[in-house]
Amino acid sequence: MVVFWGQGYEGASLTDLTSAMGITNTSMYAAFSNKEELLCEALERYAEGPAAYAAMALEQPTALPVATPFLAGSVGACTRPARPAGCLGVQGSPDAGRTVRDALAAWRDEGRARLLDRFRRAVREGDLPGMSIRGCSPGTA
């Protein structure tokens, strides 16, 4: 996860990845089939680890306790001194091929959709009165 996060998909060599995991190339291919599958596994680990703040924030009962830890968690995860800067879902894609860029975009889109759905719910419940969220006004939510 940290190798992809810090070096991007294309920048992460098999040697870098296998060294970080303490395994051989053969073991890596046996466990993950290919580098793309390993990246998908790294994204899952990222979502459960450094980006776990997102899922926890979305469970909060009202919009403010969703937004506050979501934003604070995002800043914390992207600026922690012992970790690479930025978000793995963004850092991994600039130099990647189309398949990887599409997988990372889908991962980011899913997170954005979950946050948008949560705020749409807040509009429907009157927690964000008078707010309009991307075509989701209180009367149409």
CNS distance restraints for C-alpha pairs under 8 A (distance, minus, plus):
assign (resid   1 and name CA) (resid   5 and name CA) 6.02 0.50 0.50
assign (resid   1 and name CA) (resid  39 and name CA) 7.47 0.50 0.50
assign (resid   1 and name CA) (resid  42 and name CA) 4.53 0.50 0.50
assign (resid   1 and name CA) (resid  43 and name CA) 7.11 0.50 0.50
assign (resid   1 and name CA) (resid  45 and name CA) 7.05 0.50 0.50
assign (resid   1 and name CA) (resid  46 and name CA) 6.76 0.50 0.50
assign (resid   2 and name CA) (resid   6 and name CA) 5.93 0.50 0.50
assign (resid   2 and name CA) (resid  83 and name CA) 7.37 0.50 0.50
assign (resid   2 and name CA) (resid  84 and name CA) 7.17 0.50 0.50
assign (resid   3 and name CA) (resid   7 and name CA) 5.79 0.50 0.50
assign (resid   3 and name CA) (resid   8 and name CA) 7.46 0.50 0.50
assign (resid   3 and name CA) (resid  12 and name CA) 6.16 0.50 0.50
assign (resid   3 and name CA) (resid  16 and name CA) 7.04 0.50 0.50
assign (resid   3 and name CA) (resid  17 and name CA) 6.45 0.50 0.50
assign (resid   3 and name CA) (resid  20 and name CA) 7.39 0.50 0.50
assign (resid   4 and name CA) (resid   8 and name CA) 4.75 0.50 0.50
assign (resid   4 and name CA) (resid   9 and name CA) 5.50 0.50 0.50
assign (resid   4 and name CA) (resid  11 and name CA) 7.72 0.50 0.50
assign (resid   4 and name CA) (resid  12 and name CA) 5.80 0.50 0.50
assign (resid   4 and name CA) (resid  39 and name CA) 7.24 0.50 0.50
assign (resid   4 and name CA) (resid  42 and name CA) 7.75 0.50 0.50
assign (resid   4 and name CA) (resid  88 and name CA) 7.10 0.50 0.50
assign (resid   4 and name CA) (resid  91 and name CA) 7.81 0.50 0.50
assign (resid   4 and name CA) (resid  92 and name CA) 5.98 0.50 0.50
assign (resid   5 and name CA) (resid  84 and name CA) 6.29 0.50 0.50
assign (resid   5 and name CA) (resid  87 and name CA) 7.14 0.50 0.50
assign (resid   5 and name CA) (resid  88 and name CA) 4.56 0.50 0.50
assign (resid   5 and name CA) (resid  89 and name CA) 7.95 0.50 0.50
assign (resid   5 and name CA) (resid  91 and name CA) 5.91 0.50 0.50
assign (resid   5 and name CA) (resid  92 and name CA) 6.06 0.50 0.50
assign (resid   6 and name CA) (resid  84 and name CA) 5.01 0.50 0.50
assign (resid   6 and name CA) (resid  85 and name CA) 7.38 0.50 0.50
assign (resid   6 and name CA) (resid  88 and name CA) 7.82 0.50 0.50
assign (resid   6 and name CA) (resid  91 and name CA) 7.19 0.50 0.50
assign (resid   7 and name CA) (resid  11 and name CA) 4.92 0.50 0.50
assign (resid   7 and name CA) (resid  12 and name CA) 5.44 0.50 0.50
assign (resid   7 and name CA) (resid  91 and name CA) 7.60 0.50 0.50
assign (resid   7 and name CA) (resid  92 and name CA) 7.29 0.50 0.50
assign (resid   8 and name CA) (resid  12 and name CA) 6.04 0.50 0.50
assign (resid   8 and name CA) (resid  88 and name CA) 7.94 0.50 0.50
assign (resid   8 and name CA) (resid  91 and name CA) 5.49 0.50 0.50
assign (resid   8 and name CA) (resid  92 and name CA) 3.85 0.50 0.50
assign (resid   8 and name CA) (resid  93 and name CA) 6.42 0.50 0.50
assign (resid   8 and name CA) (resid  94 and name CA) 7.50 0.50 0.50
assign (resid   8 and name CA) (resid  95 and name CA) 7.23 0.50 0.50
assign (resid   8 and name CA) (resid  96 and name CA) 7.68 0.50 0.50
assign (resid   9 and name CA) (resid  39 and name CA) 7.61 0.50 0.50
assign (resid   9 and name CA) (resid  92 and name CA) 4.91 0.50 0.50
assign (resid   9 and name CA) (resid  93 and name CA) 6.48 0.50 0.50
assign (resid   9 and name CA) (resid  95 and name CA) 7.08 0.50 0.50
assign (resid   9 and name CA) (resid  96 and name CA) 5.74 0.50 0.50
assign (resid   9 and name CA) (resid 100 and name CA) 7.90 0.50 0.50
assign (resid  10 and name CA) (resid  92 and name CA) 7.93 0.50 0.50
assign (resid  10 and name CA) (resid  95 and name CA) 5.98 0.50 0.50
assign (resid  10 and name CA) (resid  96 and name CA) 5.54 0.50 0.50
assign (resid  11 and name CA) (resid  95 and name CA) 7.95 0.50 0.50
assign (resid  12 and name CA) (resid  16 and name CA) 6.09 0.50 0.50
assign (resid  12 and name CA) (resid  17 and name CA) 6.56 0.50 0.50
assign (resid  13 and name CA) (resid  17 and name CA) 6.24 0.50 0.50
assign (resid  14 and name CA) (resid  18 and name CA) 5.93 0.50 0.50
assign (resid  14 and name CA) (resid  25 and name CA) 7.08 0.50 0.50
assign (resid  14 and name CA) (resid  35 and name CA) 7.94 0.50 0.50
assign (resid  15 and name CA) (resid  19 and name CA) 5.86 0.50 0.50
assign (resid  15 and name CA) (resid  25 and name CA) 7.75 0.50 0.50
assign (resid  16 and name CA) (resid  20 and name CA) 6.15 0.50 0.50
assign (resid  17 and name CA) (resid  21 and name CA) 6.30 0.50 0.50
assign (resid  18 and name CA) (resid  22 and name CA) 5.75 0.50 0.50
assign (resid  18 and name CA) (resid  23 and name CA) 5.16 0.50 0.50
assign (resid  18 and name CA) (resid  24 and name CA) 5.86 0.50 0.50
assign (resid  18 and name CA) (resid  25 and name CA) 6.31 0.50 0.50
assign (resid  18 and name CA) (resid  28 and name CA) 6.80 0.50 0.50
assign (resid  19 and name CA) (resid  23 and name CA) 6.54 0.50 0.50
assign (resid  19 and name CA) (resid  24 and name CA) 7.88 0.50 0.50
assign (resid  23 and name CA) (resid  27 and name CA) 6.08 0.50 0.50
assign (resid  23 and name CA) (resid  28 and name CA) 6.65 0.50 0.50
assign (resid  24 and name CA) (resid  28 and name CA) 6.23 0.50 0.50
assign (resid  25 and name CA) (resid  29 and name CA) 6.25 0.50 0.50
assign (resid  26 and name CA) (resid  30 and name CA) 6.11 0.50 0.50
assign (resid  27 and name CA) (resid  31 and name CA) 6.05 0.50 0.50
assign (resid  28 and name CA) (resid  32 and name CA) 5.88 0.50 0.50
assign (resid  28 and name CA) (resid  33 and name CA) 7.34 0.50 0.50
assign (resid  28 and name CA) (resid  34 and name CA) 7.82 0.50 0.50
assign (resid  29 and name CA) (resid  33 and name CA) 4.46 0.50 0.50
assign (resid  29 and name CA) (resid  34 and name CA) 5.71 0.50 0.50
assign (resid  32 and name CA) (resid  37 and name CA) 5.60 0.50 0.50
assign (resid  32 and name CA) (resid  38 and name CA) 5.52 0.50 0.50
assign (resid  33 and name CA) (resid  37 and name CA) 6.61 0.50 0.50
assign (resid  33 and name CA) (resid  38 and name CA) 7.92 0.50 0.50
assign (resid  34 and name CA) (resid  38 and name CA) 6.50 0.50 0.50
assign (resid  35 and name CA) (resid  39 and name CA) 6.26 0.50 0.50
assign (resid  36 and name CA) (resid  40 and name CA) 6.40 0.50 0.50
assign (resid  36 and name CA) (resid 100 and name CA) 6.68 0.50 0.50
assign (resid  37 and name CA) (resid  41 and name CA) 6.35 0.50 0.50
assign (resid  38 and name CA) (resid  42 and name CA) 6.15 0.50 0.50
assign (resid  39 and name CA) (resid  43 and name CA) 6.18 0.50 0.50
assign (resid  40 and name CA) (resid  44 and name CA) 6.42 0.50 0.50
assign (resid  40 and name CA) (resid 103 and name CA) 7.98 0.50 0.50
assign (resid  41 and name CA) (resid  45 and name CA) 6.30 0.50 0.50
assign (resid  42 and name CA) (resid  46 and name CA) 6.05 0.50 0.50
assign (resid  43 and name CA) (resid  47 and name CA) 6.10 0.50 0.50
assign (resid  43 and name CA) (resid  88 and name CA) 7.38 0.50 0.50
assign (resid  43 and name CA) (resid  89 and name CA) 7.27 0.50 0.50
assign (resid  44 and name CA) (resid  48 and name CA) 6.24 0.50 0.50
assign (resid  45 and name CA) (resid  49 and name CA) 5.89 0.50 0.50
assign (resid  46 and name CA) (resid  50 and name CA) 5.49 0.50 0.50
assign (resid  46 and name CA) (resid  51 and name CA) 5.77 0.50 0.50
assign (resid  46 and name CA) (resid  52 and name CA) 7.63 0.50 0.50
assign (resid  46 and name CA) (resid  88 and name CA) 7.48 0.50 0.50
assign (resid  47 and name CA) (resid  51 and name CA) 4.64 0.50 0.50
assign (resid  47 and name CA) (resid  52 and name CA) 5.35 0.50 0.50
assign (resid  48 and name CA) (resid  52 and name CA) 4.87 0.50 0.50
assign (resid  50 and name CA) (resid  77 and name CA) 5.65 0.50 0.50
assign (resid  51 and name CA) (resid  73 and name CA) 7.38 0.50 0.50
assign (resid  51 and name CA) (resid  74 and name CA) 7.26 0.50 0.50
assign (resid  51 and name CA) (resid  77 and name CA) 6.58 0.50 0.50
assign (resid  52 and name CA) (resid  56 and name CA) 6.53 0.50 0.50
assign (resid  53 and name CA) (resid  57 and name CA) 5.95 0.50 0.50
assign (resid  53 and name CA) (resid  69 and name CA) 6.89 0.50 0.50
assign (resid  53 and name CA) (resid  70 and name CA) 6.18 0.50 0.50
assign (resid  53 and name CA) (resid  73 and name CA) 5.42 0.50 0.50
assign (resid  53 and name CA) (resid  74 and name CA) 7.55 0.50 0.50
assign (resid  54 and name CA) (resid  58 and name CA) 6.25 0.50 0.50
assign (resid  54 and name CA) (resid  69 and name CA) 7.91 0.50 0.50
assign (resid  54 and name CA) (resid  70 and name CA) 5.52 0.50 0.50
assign (resid  54 and name CA) (resid  73 and name CA) 7.32 0.50 0.50
assign (resid  54 and name CA) (resid  74 and name CA) 7.90 0.50 0.50
assign (resid  55 and name CA) (resid  59 and name CA) 6.70 0.50 0.50
assign (resid  56 and name CA) (resid  60 and name CA) 7.23 0.50 0.50
assign (resid  57 and name CA) (resid  65 and name CA) 6.91 0.50 0.50
assign (resid  57 and name CA) (resid  66 and name CA) 4.63 0.50 0.50
assign (resid  57 and name CA) (resid  67 and name CA) 7.18 0.50 0.50
assign (resid  57 and name CA) (resid  69 and name CA) 5.83 0.50 0.50
assign (resid  57 and name CA) (resid  70 and name CA) 5.54 0.50 0.50
assign (resid  58 and name CA) (resid  66 and name CA) 5.53 0.50 0.50
assign (resid  58 and name CA) (resid  70 and name CA) 7.92 0.50 0.50
assign (resid  58 and name CA) (resid 114 and name CA) 7.88 0.50 0.50
assign (resid  58 and name CA) (resid 115 and name CA) 6.92 0.50 0.50
assign (resid  58 and name CA) (resid 118 and name CA) 6.66 0.50 0.50
assign (resid  59 and name CA) (resid  66 and name CA) 7.36 0.50 0.50
assign (resid  60 and name CA) (resid  65 and name CA) 5.86 0.50 0.50
assign (resid  60 and name CA) (resid  66 and name CA) 5.48 0.50 0.50
assign (resid  61 and name CA) (resid  65 and name CA) 7.27 0.50 0.50
assign (resid  61 and name CA) (resid  66 and name CA) 7.67 0.50 0.50
assign (resid  62 and name CA) (resid  66 and name CA) 6.48 0.50 0.50
assign (resid  62 and name CA) (resid 122 and name CA) 6.64 0.50 0.50
assign (resid  62 and name CA) (resid 127 and name CA) 6.52 0.50 0.50
assign (resid  63 and name CA) (resid  67 and name CA) 6.06 0.50 0.50
assign (resid  63 and name CA) (resid 118 and name CA) 7.90 0.50 0.50
assign (resid  63 and name CA) (resid 119 and name CA) 6.57 0.50 0.50
assign (resid  63 and name CA) (resid 122 and name CA) 6.05 0.50 0.50
assign (resid  63 and name CA) (resid 127 and name CA) 6.61 0.50 0.50
assign (resid  63 and name CA) (resid 128 and name CA) 7.28 0.50 0.50
assign (resid  64 and name CA) (resid  68 and name CA) 5.97 0.50 0.50
assign (resid  65 and name CA) (resid  69 and name CA) 6.53 0.50 0.50
assign (resid  66 and name CA) (resid  70 and name CA) 6.09 0.50 0.50
assign (resid  67 and name CA) (resid  71 and name CA) 6.00 0.50 0.50
assign (resid  68 and name CA) (resid  72 and name CA) 6.09 0.50 0.50
assign (resid  69 and name CA) (resid  73 and name CA) 5.54 0.50 0.50
assign (resid  70 and name CA) (resid  74 and name CA) 6.07 0.50 0.50
assign (resid  71 and name CA) (resid  75 and name CA) 6.25 0.50 0.50
assign (resid  72 and name CA) (resid  76 and name CA) 6.04 0.50 0.50
assign (resid  73 and name CA) (resid  77 and name CA) 5.91 0.50 0.50
assign (resid  74 and name CA) (resid  78 and name CA) 6.09 0.50 0.50
assign (resid  75 and name CA) (resid  79 and name CA) 6.02 0.50 0.50
assign (resid  76 and name CA) (resid  80 and name CA) 5.70 0.50 0.50
assign (resid  77 and name CA) (resid  86 and name CA) 7.63 0.50 0.50
assign (resid  77 and name CA) (resid  87 and name CA) 7.52 0.50 0.50
assign (resid  78 and name CA) (resid  83 and name CA) 7.92 0.50 0.50
assign (resid  78 and name CA) (resid  84 and name CA) 7.37 0.50 0.50
assign (resid  78 and name CA) (resid  85 and name CA) 5.13 0.50 0.50
assign (resid  78 and name CA) (resid  86 and name CA) 4.27 0.50 0.50
assign (resid  78 and name CA) (resid  87 and name CA) 5.70 0.50 0.50
assign (resid  79 and name CA) (resid  83 and name CA) 7.50 0.50 0.50
assign (resid  79 and name CA) (resid  84 and name CA) 7.63 0.50 0.50
assign (resid  79 and name CA) (resid  85 and name CA) 5.41 0.50 0.50
assign (resid  79 and name CA) (resid  86 and name CA) 6.71 0.50 0.50
assign (resid  80 and name CA) (resid  84 and name CA) 7.54 0.50 0.50
assign (resid  80 and name CA) (resid  85 and name CA) 7.23 0.50 0.50
assign (resid  86 and name CA) (resid  90 and name CA) 7.35 0.50 0.50
assign (resid  86 and name CA) (resid  91 and name CA) 6.58 0.50 0.50
assign (resid  87 and name CA) (resid  91 and name CA) 5.83 0.50 0.50
assign (resid  88 and name CA) (resid  92 and name CA) 5.66 0.50 0.50
assign (resid  89 and name CA) (resid  93 and name CA) 7.13 0.50 0.50
assign (resid  89 and name CA) (resid 104 and name CA) 5.62 0.50 0.50
assign (resid  89 and name CA) (resid 105 and name CA) 7.63 0.50 0.50
assign (resid  89 and name CA) (resid 107 and name CA) 7.13 0.50 0.50
assign (resid  89 and name CA) (resid 108 and name CA) 6.45 0.50 0.50
assign (resid  90 and name CA) (resid  94 and name CA) 7.46 0.50 0.50
assign (resid  90 and name CA) (resid 104 and name CA) 7.38 0.50 0.50
assign (resid  92 and name CA) (resid  96 and name CA) 7.16 0.50 0.50
assign (resid  92 and name CA) (resid 104 and name CA) 7.59 0.50 0.50
assign (resid  93 and name CA) (resid 100 and name CA) 6.91 0.50 0.50
assign (resid  93 and name CA) (resid 101 and name CA) 5.21 0.50 0.50
assign (resid  93 and name CA) (resid 104 and name CA) 6.69 0.50 0.50
assign (resid  94 and name CA) (resid 101 and name CA) 7.60 0.50 0.50
assign (resid  96 and name CA) (resid 100 and name CA) 5.86 0.50 0.50
assign (resid  96 and name CA) (resid 101 and name CA) 5.91 0.50 0.50
assign (resid  97 and name CA) (resid 101 and name CA) 6.10 0.50 0.50
assign (resid  98 and name CA) (resid 102 and name CA) 5.90 0.50 0.50
assign (resid  99 and name CA) (resid 103 and name CA) 6.22 0.50 0.50
assign (resid 100 and name CA) (resid 104 and name CA) 6.14 0.50 0.50
assign (resid 101 and name CA) (resid 105 and name CA) 5.99 0.50 0.50
assign (resid 102 and name CA) (resid 106 and name CA) 6.05 0.50 0.50
assign (resid 103 and name CA) (resid 107 and name CA) 6.25 0.50 0.50
assign (resid 104 and name CA) (resid 108 and name CA) 6.22 0.50 0.50
assign (resid 105 and name CA) (resid 109 and name CA) 5.94 0.50 0.50
assign (resid 106 and name CA) (resid 110 and name CA) 6.05 0.50 0.50
assign (resid 107 and name CA) (resid 111 and name CA) 6.55 0.50 0.50
assign (resid 108 and name CA) (resid 112 and name CA) 6.21 0.50 0.50
assign (resid 109 and name CA) (resid 113 and name CA) 5.99 0.50 0.50
assign (resid 110 and name CA) (resid 114 and name CA) 6.23 0.50 0.50
assign (resid 111 and name CA) (resid 115 and name CA) 6.36 0.50 0.50
assign (resid 112 and name CA) (resid 116 and name CA) 6.09 0.50 0.50
assign (resid 113 and name CA) (resid 117 and name CA) 5.95 0.50 0.50
assign (resid 114 and name CA) (resid 118 and name CA) 6.21 0.50 0.50
assign (resid 115 and name CA) (resid 119 and name CA) 6.37 0.50 0.50
assign (resid 116 and name CA) (resid 120 and name CA) 6.08 0.50 0.50
assign (resid 116 and name CA) (resid 133 and name CA) 7.69 0.50 0.50
assign (resid 117 and name CA) (resid 121 and name CA) 6.17 0.50 0.50
assign (resid 118 and name CA) (resid 122 and name CA) 6.39 0.50 0.50
assign (resid 119 and name CA) (resid 123 and name CA) 6.28 0.50 0.50
assign (resid 119 and name CA) (resid 128 and name CA) 7.99 0.50 0.50
assign (resid 119 and name CA) (resid 133 and name CA) 7.53 0.50 0.50
assign (resid 120 and name CA) (resid 124 and name CA) 6.28 0.50 0.50
assign (resid 120 and name CA) (resid 133 and name CA) 6.80 0.50 0.50
assign (resid 120 and name CA) (resid 136 and name CA) 6.57 0.50 0.50
assign (resid 120 and name CA) (resid 141 and name CA) 6.35 0.50 0.50
assign (resid 121 and name CA) (resid 125 and name CA) 6.09 0.50 0.50
assign (resid 121 and name CA) (resid 141 and name CA) 7.59 0.50 0.50
assign (resid 122 and name CA) (resid 126 and name CA) 6.15 0.50 0.50
assign (resid 122 and name CA) (resid 127 and name CA) 4.86 0.50 0.50
assign (resid 122 and name CA) (resid 128 and name CA) 5.73 0.50 0.50
assign (resid 123 and name CA) (resid 127 and name CA) 5.76 0.50 0.50
assign (resid 123 and name CA) (resid 128 and name CA) 4.83 0.50 0.50
assign (resid 123 and name CA) (resid 129 and name CA) 6.18 0.50 0.50
assign (resid 123 and name CA) (resid 130 and name CA) 7.97 0.50 0.50
assign (resid 123 and name CA) (resid 131 and name CA) 6.73 0.50 0.50
assign (resid 123 and name CA) (resid 132 and name CA) 7.88 0.50 0.50
assign (resid 123 and name CA) (resid 136 and name CA) 7.92 0.50 0.50
assign (resid 123 and name CA) (resid 137 and name CA) 7.35 0.50 0.50
assign (resid 123 and name CA) (resid 138 and name CA) 5.58 0.50 0.50
assign (resid 123 and name CA) (resid 141 and name CA) 6.90 0.50 0.50
assign (resid 124 and name CA) (resid 138 and name CA) 5.94 0.50 0.50
assign (resid 124 and name CA) (resid 141 and name CA) 5.60 0.50 0.50
assign (resid 126 and name CA) (resid 138 and name CA) 7.65 0.50 0.50
assign (resid 129 and name CA) (resid 138 and name CA) 6.91 0.50 0.50
assign (resid 130 and name CA) (resid 137 and name CA) 7.36 0.50 0.50
assign (resid 130 and name CA) (resid 138 and name CA) 6.52 0.50 0.50
assign (resid 131 and name CA) (resid 137 and name CA) 6.26 0.50 0.50
assign (resid 131 and name CA) (resid 138 and name CA) 6.83 0.50 0.50
assign (resid 132 and name CA) (resid 136 and name CA) 5.33 0.50 0.50
assign (resid 132 and name CA) (resid 137 and name CA) 4.27 0.50 0.50
assign (resid 132 and name CA) (resid 138 and name CA) 6.88 0.50 0.50
assign (resid 133 and name CA) (resid 137 and name CA) 6.38 0.50 0.50
assign (resid 136 and name CA) (resid 140 and name CA) 5.82 0.50 0.50
assign (resid 136 and name CA) (resid 141 and name CA) 5.17 0.50 0.50
assign (resid 137 and name CA) (resid 141 and name CA) 6.00 0.50 0.50
